[in-house]
């Protein structure tokens, strides 16, 4: 995966992830179609106002994020993604706080 594709994929997810980190479990992400979300090589997260003048270039090499994808930050501060179910059959989060 090219650096651009990786950045684009992580960008959208990270901005949403930071919203989720401050929200109660199970709340929807607030993503906007006119915003770009970046995760830089030094680990910073950024939000950008996007235009349409170079949309073809933006979508070149971009891929849709598959459903049932979970994004999270590990104990080492790295952003990770995991594809596969993350909810139990009853709708509870599989990886929730220890009880």
C-alpha positions in Angstrom: 0.0 0.0 0.0 1.4 3.4 -0.9 2.0 6.0 1.7 -0.8 8.1 0.2 -3.3 5.3 0.4 -2.3 4.5 3.9 -2.5 8.1 5.0 -5.9 8.5 3.3 -7.3 5.3 4.9 -6.0 6.2 8.3 -6.9 9.8 8.0 -10.6 9.2 7.9 -10.5 6.6 10.6 -8.3 8.4 13.0 -10.4 11.6 13.1 -13.4 9.5 13.8 -11.5 7.4 16.3 -10.5 10.5 18.3 -14.2 11.5 18.4 -15.1 8.1 19.6 -12.4 8.2 22.3 -14.1 11.1 23.9 -17.6 9.7 23.5 -19.6 7.0 25.3 -19.3 3.5 23.9 -21.6 2.9 20.9 -22.0 6.4 19.7 -21.7 7.0 16.0 -18.7 8.8 14.5 -19.3 12.3 13.2 -17.5 12.4 9.8 -18.1 15.1 7.2 -17.8 14.7 3.4 -16.0 18.0 3.1 -13.3 17.1 5.6 -10.0 15.2 5.3 -8.5 13.5 8.3 -4.7 13.0 8.5 -2.4 10.8 10.5 1.1 12.1 9.9 4.3 10.1 10.0 5.2 11.6 13.4 1.8 10.5 14.8 -0.1 13.7 14.8 -3.7 13.8 13.8 -5.0 16.7 11.6 -8.3 17.8 10.1 -8.5 19.6 6.7 -11.2 21.4 4.8 -11.4 19.7 1.4 -12.3 21.1 -2.0 -13.3 19.4 -5.2 -10.8 20.8 -7.7 -8.6 17.8 -7.5 -11.0 15.1 -6.5 -9.9 12.7 -9.2 -6.4 12.8 -7.8 -7.7 12.2 -4.3 -9.6 9.1 -5.3 -6.7 7.7 -7.3 -5.4 4.8 -5.3 -8.0 5.2 -2.5 -9.9 2.2 -1.2 -13.1 1.9 0.7 -12.8 0.8 4.4 -14.4 -2.6 4.7 -17.4 -2.9 7.1 -16.6 -4.5 10.5 -13.3 -2.7 10.7 -12.2 -1.5 14.2 -9.6 1.3 14.6 -7.7 1.7 17.9 -4.5 3.1 19.4 -2.3 0.5 21.1 -0.4 0.9 24.3 2.6 1.9 22.2 0.8 4.9 20.7 0.5 3.3 17.3 -2.8 3.4 15.3 -4.1 -0.1 14.4 -7.0 -1.5 12.4 -8.6 -4.9 12.7 -11.0 -6.3 10.2 -13.7 -8.7 11.6 -16.5 -8.6 14.1 -16.0 -6.5 17.2 -19.5 -6.8 18.7 -20.9 -9.8 20.6 -24.2 -11.4 19.5 -26.0 -9.2 22.1 -24.5 -6.0 20.6 -21.9 -5.5 23.4 -18.4 -4.5 22.5 -16.1 -7.6 22.5 -13.1 -5.7 23.7 -14.7 -3.5 26.4 -13.3 -2.7 29.8 -12.5 -5.6 32.1 -15.4 -6.3 34.5 
